[in-house]
């Protein structure tokens, strides 16, 4: 069902875990749909994503999709991050079963939520400063 | 390859050497067509007869000719449900089954619904038991068949088959049971338990794949399954798979002969496994009946982790388990059995079936539990669900 490439990445994801100092968190999914994703981003003062990590409750492809999302996020500015689509994620993941392609759409949503969360937090901070 | 431990014996077992030895001569020494009149055919026919006798004896069937060989449990279930329903359609078109049956029964019932039959899918309690009172209330004048599995394949719960069969007969309804997981685990006596039709499969009891049977009490009508051959009293035509049938007969004989010793071993293995899991892993839930269960199947839910991830990581450690039902759709398809038992979504998504064989050693279990602990803790360390966040 899964390629060696997918399984290798599932077993050794590079970006799994929490992220200290993250200033944006994107959450998607719930227990009922069977997948919960949290993407953490650390954005520097120039608006560049310096680090990205994920936490996940889900199956093989959900984990690999999260890992690919984080890989693509690093060193991108926020506008570029918002342009990452499910197709970009799928391309980076390699071949997966068709019924698991939804995982790429889920992480796309999670990325958008993370960027949105960063903007919200920033706005709040700026308001506080005033 | 590193060490491997197989804990998926409810999916299929290895073929026991006694069984294999019984089969081997049937490939090249006794190779006649069991339907042929000459000596080659008669030799093969004798082997089939012996297997039929062994199975009939094991389940205390009144006559050996009440055993019909099939390609396995799925075929026998399909045949029993559709064949009996069709044969009695002039009496009525209502069937009763349970929500936790194998898909071989459930999907056969769905086909009948498409043909205009009505099917009642009985609910179960949180231990997986069918409510007998509810069963009685669902019997109607036009009910022709009740089919309730003897042992559930995902959680191992044993139904009160004798009581259910008795109720069916009190109302003049035919009773079928899928006993694929029951053979070798509990005593099966079709006369004492008043069973009219019963499904068995070889490959769950150290026999070969691709062979099973339907026991059908003489006098119960059933539509023919395959025409074009006189085999199986012309009800299921086709040249018999003599090696597989020989192996099936032997496997059933051994399963009943050794039931006490095997169950004692399986109980020790199961208890040791559960004890080790409880010692090493937190937030684990047991699914199934606390007492009325078979020894070979354990279903556990691990909080905060997804079952597919657990299965695949365990596989990479060489430990084979099952998630109970396939994850195919958009989100992980919840097990229909756990859903019917009312197990909450997250726990159903984190459920794993461990099923044991009589040949597992203590060190196999140690290795498997160690791997399980490692895998579950790895997944929990990156889980988006935290204990504090649990509903």
Interface residues (C-beta under 8 A of the other chain):
Chain A: X2 X7 X10 X11 X13 X16 X17 X27 X29 X31 X32 X33 X34 X35 X36 X37 X38 X54 X55 X56 X57 X58 X59 X60 X62 X63 X99 X102
Chain B: X304 X305 X306 X308 X309 X312 X313 X316 X327 X328 X329 X330 X331 X332 X334 X345 X346 X349 X381 X382 X383 X384 X385 X391
